[in-house]
Every structure is written in structure tokens, then in C-alpha cells.
Amino acid sequence: MNRVYVCSCFGITDKQVKEHAAAGACTPRQIASVTKAGTDCGSCVRTIQGILGRGACPRRELLEKGDAVSVLAADPEAVPAPTPELAEAA
């Protein structure tokens, strides 16, 4: 088994970055939100950018069309879930 580590700080491999990219993560920040890669020393951010490239990205395409609502709807982590206290108050 040949692992290529992208982020040594958190043990994130290129395979993991590619899997998250295939699931819709289009930017290093989105990769960081699910893996922590790039949030410690930061030396892997350029490598992550290289893996992500400039290919098709559903979120990016929606934003370019001005459809931010669909982007937020497609990303459950973009909008925080209501807390039990807020749900009771409503």
C-alpha cells in the first residue's frame, strides 16, 4: 500500500483529498473543514490546490451563475443547524 501524504500534520493523503473533492469540496478551505488539512502549518495548501485544480466544480458553477441559495442548500455545513433552544423558541 503506497500512501502519499499531503498533510503531514494530520496524516491526510492525496486519496482522501481526491475523495472529498469528488464529494463536492472545491477549495482548500472546504477540504480543511472536513479534514483539518492546511490548518496547522499550512505547507500543504498549495499541494491541495494542485490536486483540486481548476476543473469543474458544481459549487463554483452555481456561484458563477449567481445561485448562492443552491450552494448553501447543497452544503449542510454552510448553514448551522438550529440549536434545541432556538427550535423551542420558534
Salt bridges, closest charged atoms under 4 A:
ASP14 OD2 - LYS18 NZ 3.85
ASP75 OD2 - ARG59 NH2 3.74
